[in-house]
């Protein structure tokens, strides 16, 4: 087997067709260059060059080796650069989990910024509910997760990367839909209501429970669903109303009216909902840290 040094010596002589010039190009003396070539010829059992006092020419074996030597050296050079880039967090492959609403909000901007700052990074994207993303992070099958906040969880770190207001989704033929003014949640008392599943959508379920309890409102829960798209589908057929993120405007049908919410009890600001970027600190890669840095509003030079 040839060493990289031997291949570099062969390539220099093959391209210069002069041992002295090849040695000068490699910044070495001629005797060790000649020894490397001789060792190669002994290894394969045939000459690579015809040598005379006047000229150096490739043999048939030398001509056959030349393109392969170039390919090997080129591949080794590129591989070294790629590995160095991966180690520096500017190249490689990254798997990101995301919820459907993250796909509508924060993910497109993250992909755009990744293309601008890390064009050599290849992304694999997996749509998963938040609870499944936590499991996948723990197993190491995804590198980063864009999901609803999960609170403190051992082995998982997270940062808030997106927030938006909540709005009220009602069937467009309901009386509430005729008024674009903010709706007081007290209007939902006894009203048919669609609630998030406490299993698949624990964060949104608990958040709705808290908001309704603080506003002393008890709607009539008609159905539970785990995904916002499912909630909107049930609203569109008149099964009830629901509180959803404002970004639902991008996917709500014409049979749904989305209305601003007004809180009572001294709460002036509308309720908000967040999306977190999460990762496993013990296994986070340099590349993942680079993406974390741009996602939280910084740059690739500093990650949490």
N, C-alpha and C positions, 0 to 999 in steps of 0.2 A: 504494500500500500504506500502511495506517495504521501509525503507530508506537504503542508501548505507552503513551506519554505522551498521545497523542491519544485513544486508547481510554479511558484512565482519566478524561480530561477529559469526554469524551462521556458516560460512565457516571455521573459525578457530577452533571452537569447533568440527565441523563435521570431520575435518581432524586430530585433535589432540586427540579427544575422551577423553578430560580431560580439565575441566574448568580452572584449575590453569595454565596449560601449554598454553592454548589458550590465557588467559589474559596476560601472560608473552610475548607471541608472538606479541600481539597487543600493548604491552607497556601500559597496563592499569591494574587497580585492578580488582579483581574478582567480587565484588558486582555490579558495573555498567554493566559488561559483562552479568551477570545473569539476570539483569533487561531487557536488550535488548532482550535476548532470550525469556523471559516471555512475553514481549510486543508483540513479533512476534506470539507466541502461542495464546495469547488472540485475536490477529487480525484474525487469520485463524480458531480459535476455536478448535484446536487439538494440542496435544503435538508433538514436533519435536524430543525430546530425551527421552529415558528411563534413569532415574537417580537412582543410588543406592550409598551406601557408598563405594562400591568397583569399580564400572565401570559406564561408560556413553556409551549408544548405541543409534543409530538413530532409530526412529520409521519408519513405512512405509511412513508417510507423510514427514519425514525428508529425507529419501532416495529419494523420488520423487523431493524434492526441491533442493537437492545438485547439480545435473548437471546444473540446471537452474540458481542457484546462481553463479556458476562458469562462465557460459556464460555471465550473466549480468555484473559481475565485470570485466571480460575480455573485454567486449564491451565498458564499461565505461572507462577503462584504455586506450584502443586503441583510443577511440573517443577523449579523452583529449589530447593524444599525437598528433593526427591528426590535431585537431583544433589549438594546439600550433604551429605545423609546418606550417599550412596555415598562421597563424598570423605572423610567422617569415619569410614568403616568400620562404619556401623550399619544399612545398607540395601543392597539390590542382589541379585545372583544369584551363587551359588557352586556349582561342580561339585566333588564329592568322590568319589574312587575309594576302594573298600574291598574287602578280602578277605571271604570267606564267614565266617571266624571273627571278624573285626572286626565284621561285621554282627550277630553273636550277643553280642558283649561290649561294646566301647567305643562303637560307633556309636549305639545307642539312647539312651544317656545324653547323648551329644553333641547329638543332635537335640533332646532335652528341654531341655537348657540353652540351646541356640540359640533355641528358642521363647520361653523365659523372658526372655532378655537381648536378643535381636534378632528380635522378631516380624516385622519388615519384611523379613527376609532370606529369599529363596527358594532352596531347595536342589535341585540335580540330583544324583542318586546313581547311580554306575556300579560294578557288581561286576566286579572285575578281579583277576587273580593279581598278585602283587607285582612280578614282572619286567615285566609290561605296564604297571603303574602308573608305574614309573620312566620308561618310554618316553613315556607320556602327559604326565607332568610336563615332560619335556624339550621336547615339542611344544607345550605350553601348552594342551592340550585338557582337562586337569583342573587345578583350583587347588590342591587338597590331596589327599594320599594316606594312607589308613590301611592299613598293610601290615607284613609281617614285616621285621625289620631287614635292611638291605642293606650295612652297613658304609660306609666313606667312598666317596662318589661325587661326581665333579666336577659342580658346578652344582646339587647337591641338598643341602638341610639337613634335619635330622630331630631329633625329640625322642621319647623313650620316654613313652607315654601309658597303657600297660596291661601288666601282667605276671600270669601265672598259673602254677600248678604243672603239671607233666606227670604223666600217669597211664598205667597199662598197660591197654590194651583187649584182652580175650581173649574168645573164644566162650564163651557162658554154660554150655555143656556140658563145658568143659575142667575138669580137676581143680583147676587154680589158682583157678577162679571160686568154688569152695566156701568159700574162706577169705578173709575181708575184711581180714586183716592185711596190712601192707605187704609187697610182693613184692621180694625181692632180685633185681637184674638178672642175677646169676649163674645164676638159674633159667632164663634164656633161652638158655643155651649149647646150640647145636644145634637150638633150637626153631624151627619155621616162623615166619617174621617178614615183615611187610609194611613196605617202605621207601618213603620219599618220593622222588619223581623229582628227580634232580640238575639238571634243566632248569627245570621249572615251580616247584619248591619247594626251591630251592637252600639257603635258610636252614635249613629243617627237616632237609633231607638232611644238611647238614654238621653240624648240631647232634646228630643221632642218631649219626652216625659218631664224633663226639668223645666222646659219652657212652659208647657201647659200647666204644670203644678204651680209655678211661680205666678202665672196669670190667673190662677184659680178657675181654670177652664176644664170642663169634662166633655169632650166631644164623644160621639157614639162611634166607636171603632168598628168598622165594617169588615176589614180585611188586613192581613199582614203581608208584606212583600219585602224581598231582600234587595232588590235593585231599583234604582230611581226610574229606569225605563219602564219597569213593570208597574211602579206606582203611577207614572204618567198615563200608561195605557188604561189603568183602572179608572183614573180621573176622566179620561176622554170618553168613556162609555157611561159616565154619570153615576158611578158607584159611590163616589164621595169626593171630598177635597183632601188636600195634603199640603204639608210644608216641604218645600224643595229648594235646592240651591238655585240662585239666580241664573247660573249658566244653563239651567234646564231650558231656557228660552231657545237655545240652539237646536233642541230636539223635540220640543213640545209641538203637538199638532194644532191645527186651527180650531179644534174642538175644545181647547183648553185656554183659559185666561189666567195669566200670571199677574198677581196683584201684590203691591208692597204691603208690608206688615207694620202695624203700629202696636207698640207695647204700652201697657199701663204701669201702674205701681211705680212711678218715678223713673222708668227706664226709657230714656229718650232715643237711644240708638236701636236700629233694627237688629235682630239676632244675626249672628254670623256663623259660618261653618268653615273648617279648615281642611287642608290637605298637607300631610307631612311627608318628607323624604326620610326613609329609614334605612339603616344598614347594620351589619354585625361588626362591631369594632375589632373583634379578635381576628377576623378574616378579611377585613377590607383591604383592597388592593390599591396600589398607587394610582391606577387609572380611575377607580371608583372615587378616590379622594379628590381627584381633579374634577370629576363631574359634580361631586357634592359641592365643591367650592363655587362653581358657576351657578349651581341651582339655588344656593342660599344667598345669591346676590353679590358674591365676591368675584374672584378670578382664580385662575389655575395656580397662582403662586402660594395660595394659603387655603388649607382645608381645615375643618374643625377636627 
